[in-house]
């Protein structure tokens, strides 16, 4: 399901999804209809713009939150031009997975975008690094305990990457990533977990609280 008020972008995304074997069950252009259709249709994944009519502020995010309250774990990927920190943290902190937040101007690779949509549909997490940075900056105090390298590892974790993927990106061993991960959870007072999805949401929930 798609929620986008700009007709050209909405039609372009529909054609893109159809070209990659997605069935678009609905395409809406306003917040109230989005909530109704999400609850009624319960799509495998919803791609939602933050700013939707009638207010053109944060209706898309609030609609996603309202729908997930009625349908817990409903997969939602937010596609926006900016980061709405308050509702983004609330959306990420419910601990149920199936969440993504990407910035439109940074989506330059169709393959990666489609992979992110599929990952969210499967219950995973897909977060733009800029989104991660802003959310973490808003809760600096707990992060002061982390080393620069641990902050890097945490940022990659929040993008839904495995230890192997983090190791390849940072050019360190997977064993080193495991040690950094364990240290991060210890310093933030969180229980270690091998589930990338749950651990990211747990960290964001902790920072929100």
Secondary structure by P-SEA (a helix, b strand, c coil): cbbbccaaaaaaaaaaaaaacccccccccccaaaaaaaaaacccccccccccccccccaaaaaaaaaaaaccccbbbbbccccccaaaaaaaacccccbbbbbccccccaaaaaaaaaaaaabbbbbcaaaaaaaaaacccccccccaaaaaaaaaaaacccaaaaaaaacccaaaaaaaaaaaaaaacbbbbccaaaaaaaaaaaaac
